[in-house]
Amino acid sequence: MPIQSDSYLTLHYRVSTPEGEAFVSTFDLSPATLQMGSGQLAPQLEARLIGLREGDHRVFELLPEEAFGVGNPRLIERIARSALPPEAVLRENAVVEFSTPDGGRFAGFLRALSDTHAVFDFNHPLAGKRIRFEVNIIAIL
């Protein structure tokens, strides 16, 4: 039976640069078990799994617009340090979490820091990058 949009499956997967720098990989760990369509895997990656069968091993090369987008310059914000929570630990190249008034959370990547301002990038960390998505389908339940 091939993978469908609501399948429950066990697999190994790796998301890396085309040159092999891994962002996430289960190949050296226990395999992942996930429910398609539940948000455990990005929708654009799930779409590559549709139709695959148990035992399939595939590698997909995705352009930025097919993966996590090209990046939106409007999602790069310069914020006054005085507007940031005083308890926030600020270090360049760190991810900082923010709270919304309704209790939600979102994260930004701290690109630059000065005495008066911080520059945050709220794009997905893989936005603008070509990626290699490798999968080995172990079981479809």
C-alpha positions, 0 to 999 in steps of 0.5 A: 500500500503506498503512502497517502495523505493520512498514512501513519508511517515509520521512516528514517529521514535526513534534511541536509544541504546538497553538500551533505551538512545535515540539519536533522537526521534519524539515520543514526538514531531510532527511526521516526514514526509520524502521522501524515498531515499532523504537522510533524513533518513540513507539508512540502516534505510530506508531499514528496512521500505521497505514493512511496511504498514500504522499503523505498529509499529516495533522495529529493533535491529541493530548490528554496521555493520548493522547500522552505521558501526564498526568505522574506526581507519583511520578516527581518526586523530591527528592534530597540533593545529597550523593547525586548524583555529584560530577562532575554539572553541576547547573543548573535546567532542565537534563537530567541523566543517571543510570546504573543498576547494570546499565549502563542510563541514564535522564534527569531534568529538574532542576526546582529546586536548593538548597544541600542538595537537587535536585528531578528530574522523571523524567516524559517531557518532553512528559508533561501537554502537548497535542501536534500531530503533523503527518506527510507520508508520502513513501514506504513501502518 
